[in-house]
Amino acid sequence: MSKIVAPTVHDDHPERQLECQRAIDCEFQALTGIAERAGWSWQEIALALMDLTEEYVMEMRLNAQPERGATLARPDPRTLH
C-alpha cells in the first residue's frame, strides 16, 4: 500500500512543491532500491526516470489544454521538459 500522504496546504501555498517532494520521497527511494536490487545501475534508473517524467509531463500538458479563451492557473516559474 502506498505511503504517499495527501497535501496539507492549499494549491497556491509556496511550500506545496516541497511538501509533494517529501510526500513521494519514501516511495521514490523504494522504487530506486527495487530497481538497483534487480540489477539496474543508478545511471540507467536515473535516465529511465527522466524519460518517464518527460512522457508524464507531455501527457499531462496534452490533457490540460485549456479550452479556447480559457487561461491556465499561475504557472510554475521552473521549466518542465
MODELLER restraints for C-alpha pairs under 7 A, 6 or more apart:
rsr = mdl.restraints
at = mdl.atoms
rsr.add(forms.Gaussian(group=physical.xy_distance, feature=features.Distance(at['CA:3:A'], at['CA:27:A']), mean=6.98, stdev=0.5))
rsr.add(forms.Gaussian(group=physical.xy_distance, feature=features.Distance(at['CA:4:A'], at['CA:23:A']), mean=5.30, stdev=0.5))
rsr.add(forms.Gaussian(group=physical.xy_distance, feature=features.Distance(at['CA:4:A'], at['CA:24:A']), mean=5.64, stdev=0.5))
rsr.add(forms.Gaussian(group=physical.xy_distance, feature=features.Distance(at['CA:5:A'], at['CA:23:A']), mean=5.76, stdev=0.5))
rsr.add(forms.Gaussian(group=physical.xy_distance, feature=features.Distance(at['CA:9:A'], at['CA:16:A']), mean=6.36, stdev=0.5))
rsr.add(forms.Gaussian(group=physical.xy_distance, feature=features.Distance(at['CA:32:A'], at['CA:45:A']), mean=6.91, stdev=0.5))
rsr.add(forms.Gaussian(group=physical.xy_distance, feature=features.Distance(at['CA:36:A'], at['CA:42:A']), mean=6.85, stdev=0.5))
rsr.add(forms.Gaussian(group=physical.xy_distance, feature=features.Distance(at['CA:54:A'], at['CA:81:A']), mean=5.93, stdev=0.5))
rsr.add(forms.Gaussian(group=physical.xy_distance, feature=features.Distance(at['CA:66:A'], at['CA:72:A']), mean=6.75, stdev=0.5))
